[in-house]
């Protein structure tokens, strides 16, 4: 397996450094986190220090493990470089640039699959999933403030227990959607909620059962719930932006269900070029473990729901 060390260099204003791969090479013209291959006898840390000296002309002073992504025979070790000496510049003539976290996940900044996983992890490492009864649970502002205080930037809005003849359900759904967006969070609407939000043209989340018949519309951004390797491969084939893979650990709702465990999770995600969130029995405190096993982040319901409203 090809071992590659890559650097997450971040300025005080939050912008992240990327380098553009030369034309004519694999993934030529795409943007990546700077670094390179490990040479014989090198540790990941030694390789990255050497590569950044040769490619960017900087001396690394402090670094620590951030993420490990395995994809198609590649193991990408990402280290957070918190201190360095010198001004980064393209020592080999390559273009470099500093980009905001929001810019990292824009189509205008194409990346190889493994680097895209790192970008997604920076953009939204925590994904909150609303309970099925969310439409009946005010006040919305308190819940959204709870998310923001804990670093949640992406929300999966679902409400599977509303009655078809509930005339207020649509108003509740619109209210949640408007307030989440006003708070600056990204919203993904569950497919089963679309009938209440007919004007919605943003990201949609699909259950696993829809994968085999899914023919996405051009430009339709969507995510998928997955529970095994086959569903992950299907999600990749139909063009999903990312997937939620579960259950990693035992959950309160399904305490006796078979779980993947961290090793099982890692084994499944390494076989697809897809950004994958770990879901099932996890807390925000599991984020470090999740990243080191190939996840872009942690998703959860109870983990990101205010205790006052947990029931």
LUMTORTOR-698011 format. One line per field, with one value per residue: residue number from 0; residue in three letters; x, y, z of N, C-alpha, C in turn. Coordinates in steps of 0.05 Angstrom, whole numbers, plus 32768, in hexadecimal, padded with zeros to 4 digits. Atoms other than C-alpha are relative to their C-alpha. Layout:
<nodes>
nr c(NUM:...)
rest c(ALA:...)
n.x c(X:...)
n.y c(Y:...)
n.z c(Z:...)
ca.x c(X:...)
ca.y c(Y:...)
ca.z c(Z:...)
c.x c(X:...)
c.y c(Y:...)
c.z c(Z:...)
</nodes>
This chain:
<nodes>
nr c(0:1:2:3:4:5:6:7:8:9:10:11:12:13:14:15:16:17:18:19:20:21:22:23:24:25:26:27:28:29:30:31:32:33:34:35:36:37:38:39:40:41:42:43:44:45:46:47:48:49:50:51:52:53:54:55:56:57:58:59:60:61:62:63:64:65:66:67:68:69:70:71:72:73:74:75:76:77:78:79:80:81:82:83:84:85:86:87:88:89:90:91:92:93:94:95:96:97:98:99:100:101:102:103:104:105:106:107:108:109:110:111:112:113:114:115:116:117:118:119:120:121:122:123:124:125:126:127:128:129:130:131:132:133:134:135:136:137:138:139:140:141:142:143:144:145:146:147:148:149:150:151:152:153:154:155:156:157:158:159:160:161:162:163:164:165:166:167:168:169:170:171:172:173:174:175:176:177:178:179:180:181:182:183:184:185:186:187:188:189:190:191:192:193:194:195:196:197:198:199:200:201:202:203:204:205:206:207:208:209:210:211:212:213:214:215:216:217:218:219:220:221:222:223:224:225:226:227:228:229:230:231:232:233:234:235:236:237:238:239:240:241:242:243:244:245:246:247:248:249:250:251:252:253:254:255:256:257:258:259:260:261:262:263:264:265:266:267:268:269:270:271:272:273:274:275:276:277:278:279:280:281:282:283:284:285:286:287:288:289:290:291:292:293:294:295:296:297:298:299:300:301:302:303:304:305:306:307:308:309:310)
rest c(UNK:UNK:UNK:UNK:UNK:UNK:UNK:UNK:UNK:UNK:UNK:UNK:UNK:UNK:UNK:UNK:UNK:UNK:UNK:UNK:UNK:UNK:UNK:UNK:UNK:UNK:UNK:UNK:UNK:UNK:UNK:UNK:UNK:UNK:UNK:UNK:UNK:UNK:UNK:UNK:UNK:UNK:UNK:UNK:UNK:UNK:UNK:UNK:UNK:UNK:UNK:UNK:UNK:UNK:UNK:UNK:UNK:UNK:UNK:UNK:UNK:UNK:UNK:UNK:UNK:UNK:UNK:UNK:UNK:UNK:UNK:UNK:UNK:UNK:UNK:UNK:UNK:UNK:UNK:UNK:UNK:UNK:UNK:UNK:UNK:UNK:UNK:UNK:UNK:UNK:UNK:UNK:UNK:UNK:UNK:UNK:UNK:UNK:UNK:UNK:UNK:UNK:UNK:UNK:UNK:UNK:UNK:UNK:UNK:UNK:UNK:UNK:UNK:UNK:UNK:UNK:UNK:UNK:UNK:UNK:UNK:UNK:UNK:UNK:UNK:UNK:UNK:UNK:UNK:UNK:UNK:UNK:UNK:UNK:UNK:UNK:UNK:UNK:UNK:UNK:UNK:UNK:UNK:UNK:UNK:UNK:UNK:UNK:UNK:UNK:UNK:UNK:UNK:UNK:UNK:UNK:UNK:UNK:UNK:UNK:UNK:UNK:UNK:UNK:UNK:UNK:UNK:UNK:UNK:UNK:UNK:UNK:UNK:UNK:UNK:UNK:UNK:UNK:UNK:UNK:UNK:UNK:UNK:UNK:UNK:UNK:UNK:UNK:UNK:UNK:UNK:UNK:UNK:UNK:UNK:UNK:UNK:UNK:UNK:UNK:UNK:UNK:UNK:UNK:UNK:UNK:UNK:UNK:UNK:UNK:UNK:UNK:UNK:UNK:UNK:UNK:UNK:UNK:UNK:UNK:UNK:UNK:UNK:UNK:UNK:UNK:UNK:UNK:UNK:UNK:UNK:UNK:UNK:UNK:UNK:UNK:UNK:UNK:UNK:UNK:UNK:UNK:UNK:UNK:UNK:UNK:UNK:UNK:UNK:UNK:UNK:UNK:UNK:UNK:UNK:UNK:UNK:UNK:UNK:UNK:UNK:UNK:UNK:UNK:UNK:UNK:UNK:UNK:UNK:UNK:UNK:UNK:UNK:UNK:UNK:UNK:UNK:UNK:UNK:UNK:UNK:UNK:UNK:UNK:UNK:UNK:UNK:UNK:UNK:UNK:UNK:UNK:UNK:UNK:UNK:UNK:UNK:UNK:UNK:UNK:UNK:UNK:UNK:UNK:UNK:UNK:UNK:UNK:UNK:UNK:UNK)
n.x c(8011:7FF1:8002:7FFC:8004:800B:8001:8016:7FF5:8017:7FF9:800F:801B:800E:7FFB:7FF0:7FEF:8002:7FED:800C:7FF0:7FF8:800D:7FF1:7FFE:801A:800F:7FF4:8011:8010:7FF4:7FFB:7FF1:7FE4:7FF2:7FF6:7FFD:7FEC:7FE8:7FF8:7FF6:800A:801A:8012:7FF7:7FE7:8006:800F:7FED:7FEF:800F:8008:7FE7:7FF9:8016:800A:7FEA:8006:7FF6:8015:7FF8:8012:8015:800D:8013:801A:8013:7FF4:8013:7FF7:8011:7FF5:7FE3:7FF3:8005:7FF9:7FFC:8002:7FF6:8005:7FE8:8009:7FEB:7FEA:7FEF:7FFE:8018:8003:8001:7FFD:7FE3:7FFD:8010:801D:8011:800B:8013:800D:801C:8012:800B:8017:7FF6:7FF5:8014:800D:7FF8:7FEB:7FE6:8000:7FEA:8001:8014:7FF6:7FFE:801B:8008:7FF4:800E:801A:7FFB:7FFB:8018:8016:7FF9:8017:8019:8017:8018:8016:8012:8017:8016:7FF5:8013:8011:7FEE:7FF4:7FFC:7FEB:7FE8:7FEF:7FF2:7FEC:7FEB:7FF1:7FEF:7FEB:7FED:7FF0:7FF1:800F:8003:8011:8017:8013:801B:8013:8018:800D:8018:8015:8018:8004:8015:7FF8:7FFC:7FEA:7FE7:7FF1:7FF7:7FEA:7FE9:7FF5:7FF4:7FE6:7FEE:7FF8:7FF0:7FE6:7FF1:7FFA:7FEA:7FE8:7FFA:8009:8017:8007:801B:8006:8012:801B:800A:8002:801B:8006:7FEF:8000:7FEE:7FE4:7FEE:7FE5:7FF8:8014:7FF5:800F:7FFC:7FF2:8013:8004:7FE8:8000:8010:7FF9:7FF4:7FFF:8002:7FE7:7FFD:800E:7FED:800E:7FF1:800E:7FFB:7FF6:7FFB:7FED:7FEE:800E:800F:7FEC:7FF7:8016:8001:7FEB:8006:8015:7FF7:8006:7FEB:7FF5:8011:8000:7FFD:8008:7FF7:7FE4:8001:801C:8011:8017:8018:7FFD:7FEA:7FF8:7FF8:7FE4:7FF2:7FE8:7FE7:7FEF:7FF1:8013:8005:7FE9:7FFE:8014:7FFC:7FE7:8006:8010:7FF7:8017:7FFF:8013:8003:8006:801A:8009:7FF5:7FE9:8001:7FED:7FE5:7FF5:7FF7:7FE4:8000:800D:7FEE:7FE9:800A:8009:8018:7FFE:800B:8013:801C:800F:801A:7FFF:7FE7:8001:801B:8000:800C:801B:8013:7FFA:8016)
n.y c(7FE8:7FE7:7FF0:7FE4:7FED:7FE6:7FEC:7FEC:7FE6:7FEE:7FE5:7FF7:7FF9:8018:8009:8019:8000:8015:7FFE:800C:8014:7FF9:800D:8017:8015:800A:7FEB:7FE7:7FE9:8000:7FF4:8014:7FF8:8005:8017:8012:801C:8007:800D:8018:7FFB:7FE7:7FFF:7FED:7FE5:7FF9:7FFB:7FE7:7FEA:7FFE:7FF7:7FE4:7FF1:8000:7FF6:7FE5:7FF0:7FF9:8012:8007:7FFE:800F:800E:8017:800F:7FF4:8012:8015:8008:8015:8002:800D:8004:7FE8:7FF9:7FE3:7FF7:7FE2:7FF5:7FE4:7FF1:7FE9:7FEB:8003:7FE8:7FF9:7FFA:8014:7FF8:8017:8004:800F:7FF3:8007:7FEB:8005:7FEC:8002:8001:8003:801B:8002:8003:801B:8013:7FF6:800D:7FF0:8008:801D:800E:801D:800A:8000:7FE4:7FF6:800A:7FEE:7FE6:8004:8002:7FE5:7FF0:8008:8019:8009:7FFF:8005:800B:7FF9:8017:8003:7FEF:7FE5:7FEB:7FF9:7FFA:7FE6:7FEA:8006:7FF0:800C:8018:7FF7:7FF4:8017:800B:7FED:7FFF:8018:8003:800D:7FEF:800E:800C:8011:7FFA:8015:8000:8017:8007:7FEC:800B:7FF5:7FEB:7FEB:7FE7:7FF0:800D:7FF1:7FE7:8007:8008:7FE7:7FF1:800C:7FFB:7FE4:7FF8:800D:7FF1:7FE6:8003:8005:801C:800D:8011:8016:8007:801C:8004:8004:7FE6:7FEE:7FF9:7FE8:7FEB:8003:7FED:8005:8008:8004:801C:8013:8019:8018:8019:8014:8010:7FF3:8000:8011:7FF3:7FE4:7FF4:7FE4:7FEB:7FF1:7FEA:8005:8008:8012:8013:801A:8011:801A:8012:8015:7FF9:7FFE:7FE7:7FEB:8000:7FF5:7FE3:7FF4:8002:7FEE:7FE5:7FF3:7FEE:800E:8014:8006:801C:8007:7FF4:8005:800A:8005:7FE9:8003:8008:801C:8009:801C:8001:8005:7FE7:8002:7FFB:7FED:800E:8006:7FE7:7FF9:8013:7FFA:7FE6:8000:800B:7FEE:7FE4:7FF1:7FF5:8010:7FFA:8016:7FFC:8016:8002:7FEF:7FE5:7FED:8007:8016:7FF5:8007:801C:8003:7FF6:8012:8018:7FFA:7FF0:7FE3:7FF5:800F:7FF8:800B:7FF4:7FFA:7FF3:7FE3:7FF6:7FF5:8012:7FF7:8009:801C:8011)
n.z c(8000:8002:7FE8:8006:7FE9:8009:7FEB:7FFB:7FF6:7FFD:7FF6:7FE9:8009:8007:801C:8002:8017:8014:8017:8018:800C:801B:8016:800B:7FEC:7FF7:7FF3:8009:8000:7FE8:7FE8:7FEB:7FE8:8008:7FF4:8014:7FF9:7FED:800B:7FF0:7FE5:7FF5:7FF2:800C:7FF7:800E:801D:8003:7FFB:8017:8017:7FFD:8004:801D:8011:7FF8:7FF5:7FE4:7FEC:7FED:7FE4:7FEF:800F:7FF2:8012:8003:800D:8011:8015:8011:8018:8019:7FFF:7FF5:7FE4:7FFD:7FE4:7FFF:7FE7:7FFC:7FFB:7FF1:7FFF:8014:8004:801C:8010:8015:801C:8011:8006:8018:8014:7FFE:7FF5:7FE6:7FF9:7FE6:8005:7FE8:7FFC:8011:801C:8003:800A:8018:8019:800E:7FF5:8001:7FF2:8001:7FEC:7FE4:7FF6:7FFC:7FE5:7FEC:8002:7FF3:7FE3:7FF6:8003:7FEE:7FF2:7FF0:800E:7FEE:800C:7FEF:7FF9:8012:7FF7:7FFE:8007:7FE9:7FE9:7FFE:8013:8014:7FFC:7FEB:800B:8013:7FF0:7FF4:8015:8007:7FEA:8000:8018:8016:8018:8014:7FF2:800F:7FF7:8007:7FEF:800C:7FF1:8003:800D:801B:7FFF:7FED:800F:7FF5:8005:8014:7FF3:7FEE:8010:800C:7FEA:7FF9:8017:8001:7FE9:8003:8014:7FF6:7FED:800F:8001:8018:7FFB:8012:7FFB:8004:8016:7FF7:7FF8:8017:8006:7FF0:8009:801D:800D:7FF8:8016:7FF4:7FFC:7FF7:7FF5:8008:7FF1:8010:8011:801A:800F:8018:8015:8001:8018:7FF8:8014:8004:7FED:7FE7:7FEB:7FED:7FEF:7FFE:7FE8:8008:7FE9:8009:8015:801A:8002:8004:801D:800F:7FFB:8010:801C:8008:7FFE:7FE6:7FF5:7FE9:7FF5:7FE3:7FFD:7FE5:7FE7:7FF8:7FE4:7FF8:7FFD:7FEE:800F:800A:7FEF:8006:801C:8005:8004:8010:7FF1:800F:8014:8016:800E:8010:8015:8015:800D:8010:801A:8011:8001:7FF7:7FE5:7FEF:7FE3:7FEE:7FF3:7FEF:7FE5:7FFE:7FF5:800C:7FF6:8011:801A:8005:8007:801A:8015:8002:800C:801C:8002:8002:7FE8:7FF0:8002:7FEA:7FF9:7FE3:7FFA:8007:7FFA:7FE4:7FEC:7FF9:8013:8007:7FF9)
ca.x c(8000:801A:8028:8021:8028:8000:7FFE:7FC4:7FE2:7FB0:7FB9:7F9F:7F63:7F51:7F67:7F88:7FC2:7FB9:7FE9:7FD4:7FEE:8016:7FF3:8008:800B:7FD5:7F9E:7FC2:7FA3:7F7F:7F8B:7FA8:7FC4:800F:803D:8057:806B:8091:80D8:80F7:8102:80DD:80A6:8069:8082:80C7:80AA:807C:80B3:80DF:80A9:8093:80DC:80E5:80A1:8090:80D2:80B9:80D5:80A1:80A4:8067:8037:8007:7FDC:7F9A:7F7B:7F8A:7F67:7F6E:7F54:7F65:7FAB:7FBB:7FC4:7FC3:7FDF:7FC8:7FED:7FD9:8015:8008:804B:807E:80B5:80B7:8085:8069:8075:8077:80C0:80B3:808A:8047:800D:7FF8:7FC0:7F9E:7F54:7F1B:7EFC:7EBC:7EE4:7F02:7EC0:7EAD:7EAC:7EDA:7F12:7F17:7F41:7F54:7F23:7F50:7F5D:7F13:7F07:7F36:7F13:7ECF:7EEB:7F02:7EC1:7E90:7EAF:7E6E:7E2B:7DEB:7DAF:7D6C:7D3D:7D01:7CD2:7CF9:7CBE:7C99:7CD5:7CDF:7D01:7D2C:7D5B:7D73:7D83:7DA8:7DD0:7DE3:7DFD:7E25:7E45:7E5F:7E7B:7E44:7E44:7E19:7DD2:7DA8:7D60:7D2E:7CE8:7CCE:7C94:7C68:7C21:7C0E:7BD2:7BF9:7BF1:7C25:7C5B:7C70:7C74:7C9F:7CCD:7CD5:7CE3:7D1A:7D39:7D39:7D57:7D8E:7DA2:7D9F:7DD1:7E02:7DFE:7DF9:7DB7:7DAA:7D61:7D4C:7D29:7CEB:7CE3:7CE3:7C98:7C95:7CCA:7CB7:7CE3:7D22:7D5B:7D95:7DB7:7D8C:7D99:7D84:7D77:7D9E:7D60:7D60:7DA6:7D98:7D65:7D87:7D94:7DAB:7D98:7DD1:7DEB:7DC2:7DEC:7DD9:7DF3:7DE0:7DD8:7E01:7E0B:7E3B:7E70:7E40:7E15:7E54:7E6A:7E24:7E25:7E67:7E4E:7E10:7E38:7E29:7E4D:7E57:7E3B:7E28:7E41:7E22:7E20:7E68:7E58:7E19:7DE0:7DA7:7D73:7D91:7DBB:7DBE:7DCE:7E0F:7E43:7E7D:7EB0:7EE7:7F10:7ED2:7EC2:7F08:7F08:7EC8:7EDA:7F1F:7EFD:7ED9:7EEB:7EB5:7EB3:7E93:7E79:7E7A:7E35:7E19:7E26:7E58:7E66:7E8B:7EC5:7ECD:7EE2:7F2D:7F22:7EF4:7F26:7F5E:7F32:7F22:7EE3:7ED8:7EB3:7E7E:7E33:7DFF:7DB9:7DBC:7E05:7DF1:7DAC:7DA2:7D95:7D57:7D36:7D51:7D13)
ca.y c(8000:8045:806E:80B9:80F0:8130:8171:8199:81DF:8211:825C:8282:8299:8250:824D:820C:8203:81D9:81CA:81BC:817D:8186:8176:8133:810F:80E5:8114:814B:8190:817C:819D:8175:817B:8182:8147:810A:80C0:80A1:808C:804B:804D:808E:8099:80C0:80FC:80FA:80F5:8130:815C:814C:8156:819A:81B1:819C:81B1:81EF:8206:8204:81E4:81BE:81CC:81A8:8174:813D:8107:8120:80EC:80AC:809E:805D:805A:802B:8017:805B:806A:80B6:80CB:8112:8138:817B:81AA:81DD:8201:820D:823D:8261:8278:823F:8246:8217:8200:81D3:8205:81EA:8218:821E:8244:8251:8240:8247:8208:8217:821C:81D7:81B4:81DD:81BD:81F5:81D6:818E:815C:8113:80E7:80DF:812A:8137:810C:8139:8177:815C:814D:8195:81B2:8189:8156:8152:8142:8149:811E:8136:8105:80EB:8116:8157:817D:817B:8190:81DA:8208:8203:823B:8217:81D7:81FC:8224:81E2:81C7:8206:8206:81C0:81CB:81AB:81C7:8194:817E:8145:815C:8124:811A:80D5:80D5:810D:80FE:8107:8133:815F:81A4:81C1:8190:81B7:81F8:81D5:81B8:81FC:821C:81EB:81F2:823D:8243:8210:8234:8277:825D:824F:8203:81D5:81B0:816C:815A:8111:80F5:80E3:812C:8148:8147:817D:81A6:81A6:81E2:81C3:81BE:81B2:8172:8135:80F8:80B3:8073:8036:8015:8049:803C:8005:802F:8072:809A:80DE:811C:8146:8174:8153:8150:8116:80EA:80A3:8077:8037:7FF9:7FCD:7FCD:7FC1:7FFD:8028:8012:8021:8066:8075:805C:8088:80C5:80D1:810B:80E4:80AA:809A:8055:8033:8017:801F:8012:7FF9:802B:8038:802F:7FEC:7FD1:7F89:7F9A:7F81:7FB9:7FC7:7FDD:800D:7FD8:7FC2:800A:8017:7FD8:7FED:8036:8025:8002:803F:8085:80A6:80D3:80AC:80C1:8090:8088:805E:8063:809C:80DF:811D:8104:80C9:80F8:80EB:80A0:80A6:80CF:809E:8066:8089:80B0:80F8:8102:80EB:80ED:80E3:80F0:80EC:8103:8147:8150:817D:8153:817D:8162:811B:80FE)
ca.z c(8000:7FED:802C:8025:805A:8051:8078:8094:8099:80B3:80BE:80FA:80D0:80C2:8079:8063:8032:7FF3:7FB9:7F72:7F52:7F11:7ED0:7EB2:7EF5:7F15:7F2D:7F06:7F10:7F50:7F93:7FCD:8013:800B:801A:7FF8:7FFA:8033:8021:803A:8085:8090:80C4:80AF:80D7:80B7:8071:807B:8098:805D:8029:8045:8046:7FFD:7FE2:800A:8028:8070:80AF:80D8:8122:813D:8120:8137:8116:80FB:80CD:80A7:8065:803F:7FF7:7FBD:7FD3:7FF2:803B:8046:808A:8098:80CE:80EA:80E6:811D:811B:80E3:80D2:808F:805A:8030:7FE6:7FAA:7FAA:7F6E:7F46:7F5D:7F6C:7FB4:7FD5:8017:8019:804B:8067:8040:7FFE:800A:7FF9:7FBD:7F77:7F5F:7F89:7F70:7F98:7F95:7FBE:7FFB:8000:7FF8:8036:805D:8043:8058:809D:80A4:808B:80B5:80E5:810D:80ED:8116:8104:811D:8142:811B:8145:8139:811B:815E:8189:8194:81A0:8162:8174:81B3:818D:8156:8189:81AB:8168:8159:819E:8192:814D:8123:80DC:80B7:80CA:80AE:80B5:80B9:80D6:80C8:80FA:80E0:80CA:8081:8094:80C4:80A6:80D5:80C1:8084:80AD:80E1:80AC:808A:80CE:80DF:809A:809C:80E2:80D5:8096:80B8:80EB:80B3:80B7:807B:8077:8057:8051:805A:801D:8045:8058:8011:800A:8040:801D:7FD3:7FC3:7FE1:7FAD:7FDD:7FF5:8002:802D:8015:803C:8026:8008:7FD0:7FB8:7F85:7F60:7F69:7F29:7F41:7F1B:7EFF:7F35:7F6C:7FAC:7FDA:8012:8024:8062:805C:8087:805E:8029:7FEF:8000:8005:7FBF:7FA4:7FC5:7FA3:7F5F:7F5F:7F72:7FBC:7FDC:801C:8044:808C:809F:80DC:8110:8127:8171:8196:8197:81C9:8192:8179:81B3:8198:814F:8132:8132:8104:8138:8124:80FF:80D7:80C7:80AE:8084:805F:8052:8036:7FFB:7FE0:7FC9:7FF3:802F:8069:80AD:80E7:8107:8140:818A:8182:81A3:818D:81B7:8186:814E:8156:8154:8119:80F0:80FE:80E3:80A1:80B2:809F:80E0:8111:8107:813D:8157:81A4:81A3:8187:81A5:81E3:8221:8230:81F2:81F2:8212)
c.x c(8012:7FFB:8007:7FFA:7FF7:7FFD:7FE7:800D:7FEA:8009:7FEE:7FE3:7FF0:8005:8015:8010:7FFC:8015:7FF2:8014:8007:7FF0:8012:8005:7FE5:7FF2:800B:7FEB:7FED:800F:8003:800E:801D:800D:800B:8005:8016:8017:8007:800C:7FF6:7FE6:7FEE:8009:8019:7FFB:7FF3:8013:8012:7FF1:7FF9:8019:8006:7FEB:7FF8:8015:7FFB:800C:7FEA:800B:7FEE:7FEA:7FF5:7FED:7FE4:7FEC:800F:7FEA:800C:7FEC:8011:801F:8010:7FFA:800B:8001:7FFF:8009:7FFA:801A:7FF8:8014:8015:800E:8003:7FE6:7FFD:7FFE:8007:801D:8004:7FEF:7FE3:7FF1:7FF7:7FEC:7FF4:7FE2:7FF0:7FF5:7FE8:8009:800A:7FEC:7FF0:8009:8016:801C:8002:8018:7FFE:7FEE:800A:8002:7FE5:7FF4:800B:7FF2:7FE5:8002:8005:7FE7:7FEA:8007:7FE9:7FE6:7FE9:7FE8:7FE8:7FEF:7FE8:7FE9:8008:7FEB:7FEF:8011:800C:800F:8018:8019:8013:800F:8016:8018:8011:8013:8018:8016:8012:800E:7FF2:7FFD:7FEE:7FE9:7FEF:7FE4:7FED:7FE8:7FEE:7FE5:7FEB:7FE8:7FFB:7FEC:8007:8006:8016:801C:8012:800B:8018:8019:800E:800E:801B:8015:800A:8013:801C:8011:8009:8018:801A:8008:7FF6:7FEA:7FFE:7FE4:7FFC:7FEB:7FE3:7FF3:7FFA:7FE4:7FF6:800F:8003:8013:801E:8011:801C:8006:7FEA:800E:7FEE:8004:800D:7FEE:7FFD:8018:7FFE:7FF0:8007:800D:8000:7FFD:801B:8001:7FF2:8014:7FF1:8014:7FEE:8007:8009:8006:8013:8010:7FF1:7FF1:8013:8009:7FEA:7FFE:8015:7FF9:7FEB:8007:7FF9:8016:800E:7FEC:8002:8001:7FFB:7FF7:801D:8001:7FE2:7FF1:7FE9:7FE8:8002:8018:800B:8008:801E:800E:8019:801A:8012:8010:7FEE:7FF9:8017:8003:7FED:8006:8019:7FFB:7FF0:800C:7FE9:8006:7FEB:8001:7FFB:7FE7:7FFA:800E:8018:7FFA:8014:801D:800D:800C:801D:8002:7FF5:8013:8017:7FF8:7FF3:7FE6:8005:7FF5:7FEC:7FE4:7FF1:7FE5:8002:801A:7FFF:7FE4:8000:7FF3:7FE3:7FEB:8003:7FE9:8008)
c.y c(8019:8011:801D:8011:801B:8013:8010:8018:8014:801A:8007:8007:7FE8:7FF6:7FEA:8001:7FE7:8005:7FF3:7FED:8007:7FF1:7FE9:7FEA:7FF6:8016:801B:8016:8001:800C:7FEA:800C:7FF9:7FE9:7FEE:7FE4:7FFD:7FF1:7FE9:8008:8019:7FFB:8014:801D:8009:8006:801B:8018:8004:800B:801E:8012:8002:800E:801C:8012:8008:7FEA:7FFA:8000:7FEF:7FF3:7FE8:7FF3:800D:7FEC:7FEC:7FF6:7FEA:7FFD:7FF3:7FFE:8017:8003:801D:8007:801E:8009:801E:800E:801A:8016:7FFA:801A:8004:8005:7FEB:800C:7FE7:7FFD:7FF2:800C:7FFB:8018:7FF8:8017:7FFA:8003:7FFD:7FE3:7FFC:7FFC:7FE4:7FEC:800A:7FF1:800E:7FF9:7FE1:7FF3:7FE3:7FF6:8001:801C:800B:7FF7:8012:801A:7FFE:8000:801C:8010:7FF9:7FE6:7FF5:8004:7FF9:7FF5:8006:7FE7:7FFF:8012:801E:8016:8009:8009:801C:8002:7FFB:800F:7FF4:7FE8:8009:800D:7FEA:7FF3:8012:8001:7FE8:7FFA:7FF2:8014:7FF4:7FF2:7FF0:8004:7FEA:8001:7FEA:7FF9:8016:7FF3:800E:8017:8016:8019:8011:7FF4:800F:801A:7FFA:7FFA:8019:8011:7FF5:8006:801C:8008:7FF3:800E:801B:8000:7FFA:7FE2:7FF4:7FEC:7FEB:7FF6:7FE2:7FFD:7FFE:801A:8013:8008:8019:8018:7FFF:8012:7FFA:7FF6:7FFC:7FE2:7FEF:7FE7:7FE9:7FE9:7FEB:7FF2:800D:7FFE:7FF1:800C:801D:8008:801E:8013:800F:8017:7FFB:7FF6:7FEF:7FF0:7FE7:7FF3:7FE4:7FEF:7FE9:800A:8003:801A:8018:8002:800B:801E:800E:8000:8014:801D:800E:8012:7FF4:7FEB:8000:7FE2:7FF8:7FE3:7FF9:7FF3:7FFA:801A:7FFB:7FF6:7FE3:7FF3:7FE4:7FFD:7FFB:801B:7FFB:8001:8012:7FF2:7FF9:8018:8007:7FEE:8007:801A:8000:7FF6:8012:801C:8013:800A:7FF3:800A:7FE7:8007:7FE7:7FFE:8012:801B:8011:7FF9:7FE9:800A:7FF8:7FE3:7FFB:8009:7FEC:7FE5:8006:8010:801D:800E:7FED:800B:7FF4:800E:8009:8010:801E:800C:800A:7FED:8007:7FF4:7FE2:7FED:7FE9)
c.z c(8000:8019:7FF9:8019:7FF4:8018:8000:800C:8000:800D:8017:7FF8:7FF6:7FE4:7FFF:7FE5:7FEF:7FEA:7FE8:7FF2:7FE3:7FEB:7FF6:8015:8008:8010:7FF9:7FFF:8018:8017:8016:8018:7FFB:8010:7FEB:800B:8016:7FF2:8013:801B:800E:8010:7FF1:8007:7FF1:7FE3:7FFC:8004:7FE8:7FE8:8002:7FFD:7FE2:7FEF:8006:800D:801D:8012:8015:801D:8012:7FEE:8010:7FED:7FFF:7FF4:7FF0:7FED:7FEF:7FE9:7FEA:8001:800A:801D:8004:801D:8000:801C:8001:8008:800E:8001:7FEB:7FFE:7FE2:7FF3:7FEA:7FE4:7FEF:7FF7:7FE5:7FE9:8001:800C:801C:8006:801C:7FFC:801A:8001:7FEE:7FE3:7FFB:7FF4:7FE8:7FE7:7FF1:800A:8000:800D:7FFA:8017:801C:800B:8004:801B:8016:8000:800D:801E:800C:7FFF:8014:800D:8010:7FF1:8013:7FF0:8013:8006:7FED:8007:8001:7FFB:8018:8018:7FFE:801A:7FEF:8006:8015:7FF6:7FEE:800E:800D:7FEB:7FFB:8015:8000:7FE5:7FE9:7FE9:7FEB:800F:7FEC:800C:7FF7:8014:7FF6:800D:7FFF:7FF1:7FE5:8000:8013:7FF0:800B:7FFA:7FED:800C:8013:7FF1:7FF4:8016:8008:7FEA:8000:8016:7FFF:7FEC:8009:8013:7FF2:7FFE:7FE6:8007:7FEA:8008:7FFA:7FEA:8008:8009:7FE8:7FF9:800F:7FF7:7FE2:7FF1:8005:7FE8:800A:8004:800C:800B:7FFA:8012:7FEE:7FED:7FE5:7FEE:7FE5:7FE9:7FFC:7FE5:8006:7FE9:7FFE:8014:801B:8015:8014:8010:8004:801B:7FF6:8018:7FF8:7FE9:7FE5:7FFD:7FFD:7FE3:7FEE:8003:7FEF:7FE2:7FF7:8006:801A:8008:8018:800A:801E:8003:801D:8001:8007:801C:8007:8005:8014:7FF1:7FF6:800F:7FF8:7FE2:7FFD:7FF9:7FEF:8010:7FEF:7FEA:7FE8:7FF0:7FED:7FE8:7FE9:7FF2:7FEF:7FE3:7FEE:8000:8007:801C:8012:801C:8010:8010:8011:801A:8005:800C:7FF1:8008:7FF1:7FE6:7FFA:7FF7:7FE5:7FE9:7FFB:7FF3:7FE5:7FFD:7FFC:8019:800E:7FFC:8017:8004:801E:8007:7FFC:8005:801D:8013:8008:7FEE:7FF8:8007:8012)
</nodes>
